[in-house]
Amino acid sequence: MGSAWAGLDVRPADRKGKGLFAKRRYHAGELICTVEGTLWESYYDPDYTDGPASYAIGHGKWIEPHADNPSRFVNHSCEPTARMGEVTKIVALRDIQPGEEITIDYATTEEDPYWFLECRCGSPRCRGKITATLVFPK
């Protein structure tokens, strides 16, 4: 799996299919992985339906992680353990212990005003519906 997978493991995650888990401790602010994949551009569609597992990297621009990239397995949580750092970097939001799931708030990875996702994170602070909050300069 290469150096991109050092300290990380994919395994079943409650209510969410597969998830990315820490095999070692990550300190707050530490790089966990880099999103690497296929770049694509599109307009925002009011008839939005489920699309690829992509991260917004600019206005109308996304990167869809390669199948062998750890970022492909990062699930959403309304109480995330990680966040997006620089555009394609996933960093620890707080100290993460071995065995903890690496999660981010998907709302912070999308600016499409039509995009939404019903939340299944199970957090006591669950919002129920995730909508885009990210805004890139136009």
C-alpha positions in Angstrom: 0.0 0.0 0.0 3.0 2.3 0.1 3.9 5.3 2.3 0.5 7.0 1.8 -0.9 4.2 4.0 1.7 4.4 6.8 -0.2 4.5 10.1 -3.6 3.9 8.5 -6.0 1.0 8.0 -9.3 0.5 6.2 -11.9 -1.6 7.9 -15.7 -1.7 8.6 -17.1 1.4 10.2 -20.4 1.5 12.1 -23.4 2.5 9.9 -21.0 3.8 7.2 -19.5 0.9 5.3 -15.7 1.1 5.3 -13.7 3.7 7.1 -10.2 4.9 7.6 -8.7 4.2 11.0 -5.5 5.3 12.8 -3.0 2.5 13.5 -0.8 5.0 15.4 -1.2 8.2 17.3 -1.6 11.4 15.3 -1.0 14.8 17.0 -3.3 17.8 16.4 -2.2 19.5 13.2 -0.3 16.5 11.9 -0.7 15.5 8.3 -2.7 12.2 8.0 -2.8 11.9 4.2 -2.9 13.8 0.9 -5.8 13.6 -1.5 -4.5 12.3 -4.8 -6.7 11.5 -7.7 -8.4 12.6 -10.9 -9.2 16.3 -11.3 -12.6 17.3 -12.9 -14.7 20.4 -13.4 -18.5 20.8 -13.6 -21.2 23.3 -13.1 -23.5 23.2 -10.1 -26.6 21.2 -10.9 -30.0 21.7 -9.2 -30.9 18.2 -10.2 -28.0 16.9 -8.1 -28.0 13.2 -7.3 -25.3 11.1 -5.7 -22.0 11.6 -7.4 -18.4 10.6 -7.0 -16.6 10.7 -3.6 -14.8 14.0 -4.4 -13.2 16.9 -2.6 -13.8 20.5 -3.8 -10.5 22.2 -4.7 -11.8 25.4 -6.3 -15.0 26.9 -7.7 -16.5 24.2 -9.9 -13.4 22.0 -9.5 -13.0 18.7 -7.7 -10.5 15.9 -7.1 -11.8 12.3 -6.9 -9.4 10.2 -4.9 -7.8 7.2 -6.7 -9.1 3.8 -5.5 -5.9 3.2 -3.7 -5.7 6.6 -1.9 -6.5 6.6 1.8 -8.7 9.8 1.5 -11.3 7.7 -0.4 -12.2 6.0 2.8 -12.6 9.1 5.1 -16.1 9.2 6.4 -18.1 12.2 7.6 -18.8 13.1 11.2 -20.5 16.1 12.7 -17.8 15.8 15.4 -14.8 15.1 13.1 -11.3 13.9 14.2 -9.6 15.6 11.2 -10.0 18.5 8.8 -8.9 19.7 5.5 -5.6 21.7 5.8 -4.2 23.0 2.6 -6.5 22.2 -0.3 -5.6 18.5 -0.6 -4.2 17.7 2.9 -6.1 16.0 5.6 -4.7 16.8 9.1 -5.6 15.8 12.6 -8.1 18.3 14.2 -7.1 17.0 17.6 -5.0 14.2 19.0 -6.2 10.9 17.4 -5.5 7.6 19.2 -4.7 4.3 17.6 -8.0 2.6 16.6 -9.9 5.8 16.2 -11.7 6.5 12.9 -10.4 9.4 10.8 -13.4 11.6 9.9 -14.0 15.0 8.5 -17.0 17.3 8.2 -18.0 16.9 4.6 -19.7 20.3 4.7 -16.2 21.8 4.7 -15.2 20.0 1.5 -18.0 21.2 -0.7 -19.4 24.6 -2.0 -22.0 23.3 -4.4 -25.2 25.0 -3.2 -27.3 22.0 -4.4 -25.2 19.3 -2.7 -26.5 17.6 0.4 -26.2 14.3 2.2 -28.4 12.7 4.8 -26.1 12.2 7.9 -25.6 8.8 9.5 -22.6 9.7 11.7 -24.3 8.8 15.0 -22.8 11.7 16.9 -24.8 13.3 19.7 -24.3 16.6 17.8 -25.5 15.1 14.4 -27.0 17.8 12.2 -29.1 15.2 10.3 -28.4 16.8 6.9 -25.0 17.9 5.6 -25.0 20.9 3.3 -22.0 22.8 1.7 -20.3 25.5 3.7 -17.1 25.9 1.8 -16.8 29.1 -0.4 -14.1 29.7 -3.0 -13.4 33.1 -4.5 -15.1 33.3 -7.9 
